[in-house]
Amino acid sequence: MAQQEHVRVAVIGTGFGGLGAAVRLRREGITDFVVLERADSVGGTWRDNSYPGCACDVPSHLYSFSFAPNPDWPRTFSGQEHIRAYLERVADTFGLRPHIRLNHEVKLMSWDRENLYWVIESANGTTLRADVVISATGPLSDPKTPDIPGIGSFPGKVFHSARWDHDYDLTGKRVAMVGTGASAIQIVPAIQPKTAKLTLFQRTPPWVMPRMDRTISKAERTLHRAIPATGTARRGLLWGIRELQVSAFTKHPDQLGLVEKLAKANMARAIKDPALRAKLTPDYRIGCKRILLSSTYYPALAQPNVDVVASGLSEIRGSTVVAADGSEAEVDAIIFGTGFHVTDMPIAERVVGEEGITLAETWKDGMNSLRGATATGFPNWMTIIGPNTGLGNSSMILMIESQLNYMADYLRQLNVLGGRAALGARSAAVTAWNGKVQERMKRTVWNTGGCTSWYLDAEGRNTTVWPGTTGEFRRQTRTVDLAEYDVIRATGTPGAAGGVRAGEAGRLDGSGLVPEQPGRGERETVAAGDTVAEEAAR
């Protein structure tokens, strides 16, 4: 253990969340940190998803860091290659490369409750210790592929949209596309012209609105470079419009009827066949699933070499794919656009907390956290894009930056405490926070819209989306409320209250630290409204 490297902070992942955390750490004056990345380059989901047609469905000027504006976005909705290049520039511009360790997939993170640090083991055999862990692996990092009977004997090519095989040429091939989510509606128009036959397996039709995409003119880009305030104003306008839309999703789903009419009109312009139009018309309220944007999806489905099967894939017999409704098709390749492990993130199985159980076990009845960041039993561990921080209509970068504010204040509080100390989210605080979130969730379109979406976990509980505005979330995560945390000190740390045997924990009362629970270091609670500085001064 003495030979293991010890850092103040370990960040996991190099997507928007991980790189954003690294930038914020440097801006806070913290340079003793590493960023562990399992792949051989940065970029997160924008590195992994390189399928044909891959692009963002959030406007470019809103899908970038406020502290790193990009005046040179080429399109109003940027493609994958441009977003990945942007993240590479962020890593270079802010001097993050020396901190990044590629090909370091985290195999296990274990909390040492005696010494108050995390022991992080990587798949490449290296181990390090970190006082604080910022997990920024993201919910869209591990593809979900259904276990279809017979898939092991399929003689053709099989891959997930997030693991695209660029060496496999689809020209002239018979292709099965499984799924109709955000990836599929981009893939279908991109590959349809080259395939001999494209069969789309659709369990549930999505609502699709036109994609108002265009090239950003040279004059616009020149203006944003010369006068940065114009780019800021553009971003602000895009943000404000989406903030005004939130109430329709969270409080008044009945107001979305007009949007449904616009979506149906978008379909009718391209789909003239009544039977096909019936297949593609959703039977749930728009917004219940994420509203998709495309001006090419419906025209592609209307082409003669495309067949839409209004049923999920249920079985594979040799090269024959069989739908749940009995439809069959002979195919050469199967592409799964079936999403990711969002409510059951695999990283949770690799995090072992102070009670010796994994985060996955803690979350077995559903993900829950305090302000989307911290979890009971996992001191000095924080997640970026945690439970109930997702959005249905705006940019996740806004939510990430709010969580970075919370992270920064969390670390400031630890610095004021001094010595070997940790902050552990109190169970009552986590329960209270999630109770409020779930109560608000009851009237949202995601819970009342009549659909089953990836926002919901196995119990039908929405543990994914934030039921409010991004502005409200920012206010809720601006600072750490110490009344929601226990202060944990390593046994024997100078300044810790006395009277407790080694390995015991306690709570503060008028006479000092009172023994409470064994095996967690010395534990203190702070009164509501107190800051760490006030508590430390007592």
N, C-alpha and C positions, 0 to 999 in steps of 0.2 A: 504494500500500500504506500510506503514511503517513496517509492519510485514513480508512483502515478502522478501524472500532471494534474494540477488543481487550478481551476479558473473560477472567476467570480460568477460568470453567466455562460450557460450553454444554450444556444438557439438551435432548434431542430427544423431543418427545411430551408430552401432558398427560393421560395415563391414570393409573392407580394408580402405575405406576413413575415417570413423570415428575414428578407432583406430590409423590410421596413423596420423590424425590431433592431437589426444591426445598425442601421443608420441612426435610430433614436438613441441607442446605447452610446454611440460615439458623440452625439450631440449633448448627451448628459455627462460627458466626460469619462465614460467607462470604456476602457480599451482592453481590459482583461476578460475577453470573451472569445468564444469560438462559435462557428456556425457549421453544423454537421449536415451534410447532404449525401443521400444514398446514391445519387446518379453521378455522372461524370461532368455535369455542367449545371449552371443555375437556371432557374426559370419555373420550377414547380409545374403546375398544370399546363402552363403555356409552353413548356418544353415537352411534356409527355403527349399532349394532344396536338398532333401534327397532321391529322387526317385532311383529305382534300376539302377545301371550302371552309376550314376552321377559322372562325372569327368571333369577335366579342359582340354581345347584344346590348352593351352599354356604350353610349357615345364616348369617343376617344378622350376628349378633354375632361371627362368625369372619371374615366377609368385610368387614372394616373395619380401619383402622390401629389398632394398640395405643395410639398417642399421640393418637388422635382418636376415642375411643369415641362411639357414637351411641346414647343411651338411648331414642330415639324411633323405632326401626325399627318399621314398622306390621305386618310379617308375619315369621314365622320364616324364610321364604325370600323375599327382597325382589325386587320387580319392577325392571325397567330404569329406570323413571322415578325411583324412590326412590334407586337407586345413583347415577344421574347427578346428582341433586340433592345427594347427600352429597358428591360430588367438587367440585361448585360451592361448597359450604360450606367445604370444606377450603381451596380457593383463596382464599376471602375471609378465613376465620378466621386463617390463617397469613400473611396479607399477601403473597400470591404474585402478585397481579394486575400490579403494576408491572414484574415480571420477565418476564411472559408476552407473547409476540408471536404473535398469531394471524395466519392466512393467510401463514405463513412455511414453506412446504414446502421441505425440504432437497433440493436438486438434486445437490449434490456436497460431500463432505468430503475434503480432501486434506491429508496430513501434510507440513509443511515441515520437512525433516530438517536443514536448516542452522540454522534459527531455533527449532526445537522448539515449533511450535504448529500448530494445525489451521486451515486456511482453509475456511470454510463458505459455500457459495454457495446462495442460496435461489431458488426459481422466480420470485419477484417482482422479481429483479434486485439484491437487496441482498447484500452480502458482509461477513462479519466474521471475526475471528480469535479463537481460544480456546486457552488452554493445555491444557485437558482437555475431552474430550467424553464425556458420559454419554448413551448411546443407549437410549432407553426407548420405542421404537416398538412393541414387543410383537409376539408371533407371530400374534395374531389381528387384524391391522390391514389386511391386503390380501386381499380375497376371491379365491377360486380358482373360476373358472367353466370347465367343460370345453368344449373346442372340438368341438361336435357338428355333424356334416355336415348342412348345410341350415339351420342356425339363422339365417343371414343373410337367408333368404327367408321366415322365419316372419312371418305378417301380424299376429299378436297382440302381447301385451305380454310382455316378458322382463326379469326382474331377479333379483338375488341377495338372499338374506335380509338381508345386511349393508348393502344399499343399497335398502331397501324404498321402493316408490313409493306414498306415502300418498294421492296424488291419483287412483290407479286403484281403482275400486270393484269388489270381487270378487263382489258380490251377483248371484246368478243366472248366474255365469260357470262355464265348464268349465275347471278348473284342473289343471295337472300340477305335482306337487310332486316334485322330484328330490333324493333323498338322505334318509337316516334318522338323522342325527346329532342332537346336542343342540338345535340350532335347529329342525330339522324336527319333532321330537316336541312342541315347544311351539306351532309354527305350525299344524300339522294340527288340533288340537282348537279353536284359536281361529278358524280360517276355515271349518271344515267345515260349521257350521250355515248359513252364508250362501251357500255355493256350490251350483250346480245339480249339478255332478259334480266329484269330487275324485279324481284318479288319482295314486297314490303309487308312484313308481319306486324300488324297494328292491334295491340290489345285495347288501347284507348286513344281516340283521335285527340290531337291537341288543338287549342285555339291558336290561330296564326294571324298575326297582323302584318301589314306591309312593312318592309324594312326600308326606311327612308335614308338610304346610304348614297353617298356621292363623294367624288374627289374633292378634297379641300384645296382650293386654288392657291397658286403661288403667291398671289397678292395677300390672301388671308394669312398664310404662313409668315410672309415677310412682316406683316403688321404685328403678329403675335411676338415675333423675335424683337422687333424694334421697340414695341410698347408692350411689355409683359402684362400690364394691367388689363389689356384687352382680352388676353387669354384667361386671366383670372375672372373677368366679368362673364365671359362665355361659360366658364365652368360654373359660376354662381347661378347663372340663368338655368342651366341644365339641372342643377341641384334643386333649385326652387320649384321648378315645374314638377319634379318627382315628389317633393315633399307635399305638394298640394294634392297629389293623387292618393296619398296614404290612407286618408279617412275612408275612401271608397272600399279599400281592401280590409281595413281593420274595424270599421264601425258601421258602414252603410253599404253592404254588398249589393243591395237592390239598385244602387246607382250605376252598376256596371252593365245594365241592360243595353244602353246605347252603344257601349264598346262591343258587345256581342253582335249587334246589328252591323257594325263596321267590319267586324271579322267575317261575318257571313257574306257580306258584299265582296270582300276580298276573295273569298273562295269562289263565289258565283262568277266572277270575272274570268277565272281560269278553268273552272270545272263546269262543263256544259252537260255532262252526262248525269241525269238525276240519280241514278243508282249509285254512282261513285260519290256524288255529293252527299247522299244519305250516309254512306260509309264514313265520310270524313267530318260529319257534323257531330260535335260533342253533345252529350246529354247532361252536362254539369255546368255550373256557373263559371263564366270566364274569370280567371284569376285563381281558381281553386288549385290548379296546377300552374306552373310558370307560363306566362303568355309568351309565345315564341314569335320571332320576327323573321320573315322571309318574303321576298317578292318572286322567288324562283321555285319554291317547293311545290306549290299547286300546279304550275305549268309543267313541271317535270312529271308529276303523277298522271297528268293527262296524256302523256306520250304513249304510243302504241306498244312500246317494249316494256311497259311498267304494269305490274299487276298488284293491286292492293288487296290483301287478305285481312278482313276485319276480325282477326283472331290471333292469339298468341301462338308461338311455336311450341309444340308439345312432344314431338318425337322425331327421331332421325333414323331412317332405314337405308343404310348404304348411302347413296347419293340423293336419296329422296327425303325432302323435309316435309313434315306433316303438321298441319295446324290443329288447334283444339277443335275446330269445326269440321275436321276431316279433309280439308283442302290439301292437295299435294303438289309439289313442284320438284323438278330435277334441277339441282344446282351444282356449280363447281366450287363455290366459295360461300361462306357464311360470315357475315359481319355483325357483331353484337354492339348495338348502341344502347346498352341496358343500364347505363349509369354507374354509380359508385357506392361504396360502403360509407354512407353518410351518417346514419344513426347507430352504426355498429363499427366505428372506425378501428381498423386492426391495430393502430398504435396504442389503443387503450389496453390491449393485452400485454403490452411490453412495459407498462408503467406499474411499479410495485410501491405502494405507499407505506405509511408508518405502522399499519397493522399487519403488514406482510401479505396483503391481498392486492390484486390488480385493479386498475381503474375500470377495466371491463366488468369485473365482478361487482364493483361498487355501482356501476351503471346498468346492471343486468335488468333492472325494472324500468330503465329509461335514463337517458343522459340528463344530468342536472348540474348546475354550477352556480357560483356566485357572480353575478354580472357578466356571465358568459366567459369568465376567466379562470376562476380557481375552484377547487373541489375539496370537500371535507376529507381529511385523512391524507392529503398530499401537500404538505407544507412546501413553500418556496417553489411551487410548480404552477405554471400558468399556461393556458392555451390561447392562441390567437385563432379567431373564428371558432369559438366554442359553442356550446348549446345555446340555441335561440338567439343567434347573432346574424343569421342569414336574412336576405332580403328578397322580396318578390318583384320589386319594380325599380331598384336603384343600384348604385355602385357599391360593391363590397369594400372598395378601398376606403370609403368613408367610415365604415364600421371598423376596419383594421386600424385606421389612424386613431379612432376613439380608444380602442383597446391598447394602443401604444401609449396613450396618455396615462391610462390606468397602470400599465407596466412601469412607466417612468416614476410615478408617484409611489408605487409599491417598493421600488428599489431605493427611493429617497428615504422612505420610512425605515427600511432596514439599515441604511447608513446611519441614521440618527440613533437607532438602538445601539449600534456598535457591538463589538465582540461577535461571538458565534451565536446568531439568533435567526429565528425563522418566524414567518407568519402563517398560521393555519386557519383556513376558513371555518368558522363555527357552523355546526350542523343547523342550528336554529336560523342562522342568517341565510344559509343556502335554501332551506325550506321556505322561509318567508319570501325570498326573492322569486323562487320558482312558482310559489303559490300565486303571487300577483301576476306573473307572466301568463300562467295557464288560465287564470280567471279572465284576463283580457282576451286570451286566445279564443274563448268560447264563441264570440260573436264575429270573428273574422271570417273572410271568405274561404280561408284554408281549412277551417273546421266545419263550415256550414254549406260549402259549395257543392256537396254531393259527389266528391271524387275521392279516389285513393291516390295519394302522391308520395314522392320520395321525401316530402317534408315530414311524414308521419312515421313513427317507429312501429314495431311489431304489435304494440298494444293500441295503436291508433292515436297515440299522443303526439302532438306537434312539438318536437324538441329541436326544431331546426330554425324556424323563422322568428324574427323580432316583430312583435305586434305593435309597432309604433314608428315614429319618424326617426331619421338618423340624427336629427338635432336633439331629440329627447335622449337618445342613447348616449350621445356625447356628454350631455349634462349629467347623466347617471354614472358615467365612468370617468369623470374629470379627475377625481381624487379618491383615495382609499379611505373608507370609513372604518377606523380601527375598532369600533364597537362590533364590527362583523368578524373580527379575527381574534384568535388567541396569539399571544406573544410567547414563543417557545425559545428557551435559552439552553445552550449546552450545559451539562452538569459541570459545575466548577467555574463557569464563566464569571469574570469579575463584574460586579454590578448586579448579579442575579440575586433574588431574595433567598435568604438562608432557611435552615430548619427542615430541609428535605433530603432524604437519603438519595444516593446516586441512583439514577434510573427512574426516579419517581417524577410525577408531574403535579401541578397544583394550580390553584386559582388565588388571586389576590383578594384579601379582605383587610379589615382594619388592623390586624395584627401581623400581617406578612403573608408569605406563601403557604397555603394550606394544601397538604397532600390530596391528590384527586385520583389520577389514573396512572398506573405504573408503566414504565418503559417508553415514555415519550420525551424525555428531557424535562426541564422545568418549564411549567406552563403558567402564563399570566393572562388575565382578561383585562381589557381596558374599558373604562366607563364610556358610555355614549357621549360623543362630542369631544373627547380628549384626543389630543394628537400624541404621537410617539414622543415628541420633545417634552410635552407636559408630563407624560408618564415617567420618562427617564429622569426628569428633574425632581421627582418626588423623593 
